[in-house]
Amino acid sequence: MYRDFKKALGTLGLTQMQCAILQLVDANQGLSQADLVVFLGIDQATMMTTIKRLAARRLLERRASLEDRRRIELRLSKRGMQILAQAGKAIAEHERRFRTRLRTTELKDLVSSLRKLHNQI
């Protein structure tokens, strides 16, 4: 599953982490890099490098907060929105490929088991 997911996003030049960042910023315009570190549980240096790469590709815009000029807020650029929409389609196709391999009851059991594992972590 992971290889297929990686391949689906790879056609857009995105990693799984980059896609997650774009999704979080899209859902929460104005998040800071520090907010993303907390949400995703990764170290500040990795986040800084990833944000720089996304900004260099013009997928993210960084702006000083109007309330606190020291805080840098992140927003999706127009290009970032377009790439995220394409990523959504690629992810949906990836999920379809795996859902069609399972019967409805098997899929429900799988989702239930994954939720159980997630809740125990």
Biotite code that builds the C-alpha atoms (Angstrom):
import biotite.structure as struc

atoms = struc.array([
    struc.Atom([0.000, 0.000, 0.000], chain_id="A", res_id=1, res_name="MET", atom_name="CA", element="C"),
    struc.Atom([2.741, 2.430, 0.954], chain_id="A", res_id=2, res_name="TYR", atom_name="CA", element="C"),
    struc.Atom([4.620, 1.951, -2.334], chain_id="A", res_id=3, res_name="ARG", atom_name="CA", element="C"),
    struc.Atom([1.435, 2.569, -4.318], chain_id="A", res_id=4, res_name="ASP", atom_name="CA", element="C"),
    struc.Atom([0.647, 5.692, -2.256], chain_id="A", res_id=5, res_name="PHE", atom_name="CA", element="C"),
    struc.Atom([4.202, 6.973, -2.664], chain_id="A", res_id=6, res_name="LYS", atom_name="CA", element="C"),
    struc.Atom([3.998, 6.386, -6.420], chain_id="A", res_id=7, res_name="LYS", atom_name="CA", element="C"),
    struc.Atom([0.628, 8.185, -6.660], chain_id="A", res_id=8, res_name="ALA", atom_name="CA", element="C"),
    struc.Atom([2.002, 11.299, -4.948], chain_id="A", res_id=9, res_name="LEU", atom_name="CA", element="C"),
    struc.Atom([5.383, 10.985, -6.617], chain_id="A", res_id=10, res_name="GLY", atom_name="CA", element="C"),
    struc.Atom([3.854, 11.820, -9.982], chain_id="A", res_id=11, res_name="THR", atom_name="CA", element="C"),
    struc.Atom([3.116, 15.249, -8.464], chain_id="A", res_id=12, res_name="LEU", atom_name="CA", element="C"),
    struc.Atom([6.551, 15.556, -6.895], chain_id="A", res_id=13, res_name="GLY", atom_name="CA", element="C"),
    struc.Atom([5.117, 15.283, -3.373], chain_id="A", res_id=14, res_name="LEU", atom_name="CA", element="C"),
    struc.Atom([6.079, 13.177, -0.412], chain_id="A", res_id=15, res_name="THR", atom_name="CA", element="C"),
    struc.Atom([3.509, 11.915, 2.070], chain_id="A", res_id=16, res_name="GLN", atom_name="CA", element="C"),
    struc.Atom([4.692, 14.529, 4.617], chain_id="A", res_id=17, res_name="MET", atom_name="CA", element="C"),
    struc.Atom([4.484, 17.367, 2.084], chain_id="A", res_id=18, res_name="GLN", atom_name="CA", element="C"),
    struc.Atom([0.965, 16.328, 1.155], chain_id="A", res_id=19, res_name="CYS", atom_name="CA", element="C"),
    struc.Atom([-0.054, 16.209, 4.822], chain_id="A", res_id=20, res_name="ALA", atom_name="CA", element="C"),
    struc.Atom([1.321, 19.709, 5.323], chain_id="A", res_id=21, res_name="ILE", atom_name="CA", element="C"),
    struc.Atom([-0.577, 21.045, 2.309], chain_id="A", res_id=22, res_name="LEU", atom_name="CA", element="C"),
    struc.Atom([-3.780, 19.392, 3.570], chain_id="A", res_id=23, res_name="GLN", atom_name="CA", element="C"),
    struc.Atom([-3.375, 20.850, 7.073], chain_id="A", res_id=24, res_name="LEU", atom_name="CA", element="C"),
    struc.Atom([-2.583, 24.336, 5.796], chain_id="A", res_id=25, res_name="VAL", atom_name="CA", element="C"),
    struc.Atom([-5.542, 24.177, 3.410], chain_id="A", res_id=26, res_name="ASP", atom_name="CA", element="C"),
    struc.Atom([-7.886, 23.248, 6.251], chain_id="A", res_id=27, res_name="ALA", atom_name="CA", element="C"),
    struc.Atom([-6.327, 25.778, 8.651], chain_id="A", res_id=28, res_name="ASN", atom_name="CA", element="C"),
    struc.Atom([-5.070, 28.793, 6.678], chain_id="A", res_id=29, res_name="GLN", atom_name="CA", element="C"),
    struc.Atom([-2.722, 30.817, 8.864], chain_id="A", res_id=30, res_name="GLY", atom_name="CA", element="C"),
    struc.Atom([-1.083, 27.927, 10.707], chain_id="A", res_id=31, res_name="LEU", atom_name="CA", element="C"),
    struc.Atom([2.509, 28.518, 11.671], chain_id="A", res_id=32, res_name="SER", atom_name="CA", element="C"),
    struc.Atom([5.442, 26.211, 11.201], chain_id="A", res_id=33, res_name="GLN", atom_name="CA", element="C"),
    struc.Atom([5.435, 25.651, 14.990], chain_id="A", res_id=34, res_name="ALA", atom_name="CA", element="C"),
    struc.Atom([1.739, 24.653, 14.845], chain_id="A", res_id=35, res_name="ASP", atom_name="CA", element="C"),
    struc.Atom([2.558, 22.041, 12.203], chain_id="A", res_id=36, res_name="LEU", atom_name="CA", element="C"),
    struc.Atom([5.388, 20.630, 14.336], chain_id="A", res_id=37, res_name="VAL", atom_name="CA", element="C"),
    struc.Atom([2.864, 20.010, 17.111], chain_id="A", res_id=38, res_name="VAL", atom_name="CA", element="C"),
    struc.Atom([0.167, 18.585, 14.808], chain_id="A", res_id=39, res_name="PHE", atom_name="CA", element="C"),
    struc.Atom([2.484, 16.222, 12.948], chain_id="A", res_id=40, res_name="LEU", atom_name="CA", element="C"),
    struc.Atom([4.894, 15.416, 15.778], chain_id="A", res_id=41, res_name="GLY", atom_name="CA", element="C"),
    struc.Atom([8.073, 15.978, 13.784], chain_id="A", res_id=42, res_name="ILE", atom_name="CA", element="C"),
    struc.Atom([11.160, 17.989, 14.696], chain_id="A", res_id=43, res_name="ASP", atom_name="CA", element="C"),
    struc.Atom([11.544, 21.674, 13.910], chain_id="A", res_id=44, res_name="GLN", atom_name="CA", element="C"),
    struc.Atom([14.525, 21.200, 11.568], chain_id="A", res_id=45, res_name="ALA", atom_name="CA", element="C"),
    struc.Atom([12.685, 18.685, 9.384], chain_id="A", res_id=46, res_name="THR", atom_name="CA", element="C"),
    struc.Atom([9.636, 20.940, 9.281], chain_id="A", res_id=47, res_name="MET", atom_name="CA", element="C"),
    struc.Atom([11.729, 23.979, 8.340], chain_id="A", res_id=48, res_name="MET", atom_name="CA", element="C"),
    struc.Atom([13.371, 22.105, 5.456], chain_id="A", res_id=49, res_name="THR", atom_name="CA", element="C"),
    struc.Atom([10.030, 20.779, 4.210], chain_id="A", res_id=50, res_name="THR", atom_name="CA", element="C"),
    struc.Atom([8.360, 24.203, 4.379], chain_id="A", res_id=51, res_name="ILE", atom_name="CA", element="C"),
    struc.Atom([11.290, 25.773, 2.502], chain_id="A", res_id=52, res_name="LYS", atom_name="CA", element="C"),
    struc.Atom([10.950, 23.181, -0.269], chain_id="A", res_id=53, res_name="ARG", atom_name="CA", element="C"),
    struc.Atom([7.200, 23.742, -0.586], chain_id="A", res_id=54, res_name="LEU", atom_name="CA", element="C"),
    struc.Atom([7.690, 27.517, -0.623], chain_id="A", res_id=55, res_name="ALA", atom_name="CA", element="C"),
    struc.Atom([10.459, 27.219, -3.247], chain_id="A", res_id=56, res_name="ALA", atom_name="CA", element="C"),
    struc.Atom([7.996, 25.312, -5.450], chain_id="A", res_id=57, res_name="ARG", atom_name="CA", element="C"),
    struc.Atom([5.497, 28.138, -4.834], chain_id="A", res_id=58, res_name="ARG", atom_name="CA", element="C"),
    struc.Atom([2.993, 25.791, -3.213], chain_id="A", res_id=59, res_name="LEU", atom_name="CA", element="C"),
    struc.Atom([2.993, 27.660, 0.104], chain_id="A", res_id=60, res_name="LEU", atom_name="CA", element="C"),
    struc.Atom([3.167, 31.337, 0.945], chain_id="A", res_id=61, res_name="GLU", atom_name="CA", element="C"),
    struc.Atom([4.691, 32.621, 4.181], chain_id="A", res_id=62, res_name="ARG", atom_name="CA", element="C"),
    struc.Atom([3.382, 35.875, 5.657], chain_id="A", res_id=63, res_name="ARG", atom_name="CA", element="C"),
    struc.Atom([3.905, 37.737, 8.894], chain_id="A", res_id=64, res_name="ALA", atom_name="CA", element="C"),
    struc.Atom([0.850, 37.616, 11.150], chain_id="A", res_id=65, res_name="SER", atom_name="CA", element="C"),
    struc.Atom([-1.096, 40.847, 11.465], chain_id="A", res_id=66, res_name="LEU", atom_name="CA", element="C"),
    struc.Atom([-1.471, 40.257, 15.217], chain_id="A", res_id=67, res_name="GLU", atom_name="CA", element="C"),
    struc.Atom([2.114, 39.195, 15.943], chain_id="A", res_id=68, res_name="ASP", atom_name="CA", element="C"),
    struc.Atom([4.727, 40.196, 13.362], chain_id="A", res_id=69, res_name="ARG", atom_name="CA", element="C"),
    struc.Atom([7.128, 37.557, 14.776], chain_id="A", res_id=70, res_name="ARG", atom_name="CA", element="C"),
    struc.Atom([4.718, 34.770, 13.830], chain_id="A", res_id=71, res_name="ARG", atom_name="CA", element="C"),
    struc.Atom([4.952, 33.555, 10.235], chain_id="A", res_id=72, res_name="ILE", atom_name="CA", element="C"),
    struc.Atom([1.655, 32.201, 8.922], chain_id="A", res_id=73, res_name="GLU", atom_name="CA", element="C"),
    struc.Atom([1.366, 29.689, 6.099], chain_id="A", res_id=74, res_name="LEU", atom_name="CA", element="C"),
    struc.Atom([-1.181, 29.757, 3.304], chain_id="A", res_id=75, res_name="ARG", atom_name="CA", element="C"),
    struc.Atom([-1.610, 27.717, 0.165], chain_id="A", res_id=76, res_name="LEU", atom_name="CA", element="C"),
    struc.Atom([-0.777, 29.534, -3.030], chain_id="A", res_id=77, res_name="SER", atom_name="CA", element="C"),
    struc.Atom([-2.997, 29.188, -6.076], chain_id="A", res_id=78, res_name="LYS", atom_name="CA", element="C"),
    struc.Atom([-0.529, 26.628, -7.431], chain_id="A", res_id=79, res_name="ARG", atom_name="CA", element="C"),
    struc.Atom([-0.582, 24.832, -4.061], chain_id="A", res_id=80, res_name="GLY", atom_name="CA", element="C"),
    struc.Atom([-4.370, 24.574, -4.266], chain_id="A", res_id=81, res_name="MET", atom_name="CA", element="C"),
    struc.Atom([-4.116, 23.099, -7.756], chain_id="A", res_id=82, res_name="GLN", atom_name="CA", element="C"),
    struc.Atom([-1.489, 20.530, -6.734], chain_id="A", res_id=83, res_name="ILE", atom_name="CA", element="C"),
    struc.Atom([-3.502, 19.611, -3.632], chain_id="A", res_id=84, res_name="LEU", atom_name="CA", element="C"),
    struc.Atom([-6.600, 19.048, -5.784], chain_id="A", res_id=85, res_name="ALA", atom_name="CA", element="C"),
    struc.Atom([-4.562, 16.754, -8.047], chain_id="A", res_id=86, res_name="GLN", atom_name="CA", element="C"),
    struc.Atom([-3.187, 14.969, -4.976], chain_id="A", res_id=87, res_name="ALA", atom_name="CA", element="C"),
    struc.Atom([-6.749, 14.420, -3.749], chain_id="A", res_id=88, res_name="GLY", atom_name="CA", element="C"),
    struc.Atom([-7.636, 12.735, -7.027], chain_id="A", res_id=89, res_name="LYS", atom_name="CA", element="C"),
    struc.Atom([-4.474, 10.602, -6.905], chain_id="A", res_id=90, res_name="ALA", atom_name="CA", element="C"),
    struc.Atom([-5.224, 9.555, -3.313], chain_id="A", res_id=91, res_name="ILE", atom_name="CA", element="C"),
    struc.Atom([-8.831, 8.707, -4.182], chain_id="A", res_id=92, res_name="ALA", atom_name="CA", element="C"),
    struc.Atom([-7.625, 6.512, -7.056], chain_id="A", res_id=93, res_name="GLU", atom_name="CA", element="C"),
    struc.Atom([-5.065, 4.853, -4.763], chain_id="A", res_id=94, res_name="HIS", atom_name="CA", element="C"),
    struc.Atom([-7.806, 4.091, -2.219], chain_id="A", res_id=95, res_name="GLU", atom_name="CA", element="C"),
    struc.Atom([-10.127, 2.788, -4.940], chain_id="A", res_id=96, res_name="ARG", atom_name="CA", element="C"),
    struc.Atom([-7.467, 0.335, -6.114], chain_id="A", res_id=97, res_name="ARG", atom_name="CA", element="C"),
    struc.Atom([-7.284, -1.209, -2.644], chain_id="A", res_id=98, res_name="PHE", atom_name="CA", element="C"),
    struc.Atom([-10.988, -1.013, -1.754], chain_id="A", res_id=99, res_name="ARG", atom_name="CA", element="C"),
    struc.Atom([-11.921, -3.020, -4.831], chain_id="A", res_id=100, res_name="THR", atom_name="CA", element="C"),
    struc.Atom([-9.742, -5.898, -3.620], chain_id="A", res_id=101, res_name="ARG", atom_name="CA", element="C"),
    struc.Atom([-11.822, -6.372, -0.460], chain_id="A", res_id=102, res_name="LEU", atom_name="CA", element="C"),
    struc.Atom([-15.427, -7.339, 0.119], chain_id="A", res_id=103, res_name="ARG", atom_name="CA", element="C"),
    struc.Atom([-17.531, -4.789, 2.006], chain_id="A", res_id=104, res_name="THR", atom_name="CA", element="C"),
    struc.Atom([-17.368, -6.781, 5.248], chain_id="A", res_id=105, res_name="THR", atom_name="CA", element="C"),
    struc.Atom([-13.597, -7.180, 4.941], chain_id="A", res_id=106, res_name="GLU", atom_name="CA", element="C"),
    struc.Atom([-13.195, -3.455, 4.401], chain_id="A", res_id=107, res_name="LEU", atom_name="CA", element="C"),
    struc.Atom([-15.353, -2.654, 7.450], chain_id="A", res_id=108, res_name="LYS", atom_name="CA", element="C"),
    struc.Atom([-13.332, -5.111, 9.550], chain_id="A", res_id=109, res_name="ASP", atom_name="CA", element="C"),
    struc.Atom([-10.075, -3.575, 8.349], chain_id="A", res_id=110, res_name="LEU", atom_name="CA", element="C"),
    struc.Atom([-11.183, -0.024, 9.139], chain_id="A", res_id=111, res_name="VAL", atom_name="CA", element="C"),
    struc.Atom([-12.464, -1.122, 12.546], chain_id="A", res_id=112, res_name="SER", atom_name="CA", element="C"),
    struc.Atom([-9.170, -2.844, 13.356], chain_id="A", res_id=113, res_name="SER", atom_name="CA", element="C"),
    struc.Atom([-7.118, 0.149, 12.239], chain_id="A", res_id=114, res_name="LEU", atom_name="CA", element="C"),
    struc.Atom([-9.242, 2.504, 14.374], chain_id="A", res_id=115, res_name="ARG", atom_name="CA", element="C"),
    struc.Atom([-8.750, 0.215, 17.353], chain_id="A", res_id=116, res_name="LYS", atom_name="CA", element="C"),
    struc.Atom([-4.979, 0.242, 16.868], chain_id="A", res_id=117, res_name="LEU", atom_name="CA", element="C"),
    struc.Atom([-4.952, 4.013, 16.381], chain_id="A", res_id=118, res_name="HIS", atom_name="CA", element="C"),
    struc.Atom([-6.933, 4.615, 19.564], chain_id="A", res_id=119, res_name="ASN", atom_name="CA", element="C"),
    struc.Atom([-4.513, 2.483, 21.585], chain_id="A", res_id=120, res_name="GLN", atom_name="CA", element="C"),
    struc.Atom([-1.469, 4.507, 20.540], chain_id="A", res_id=121, res_name="ILE", atom_name="CA", element="C"),
])
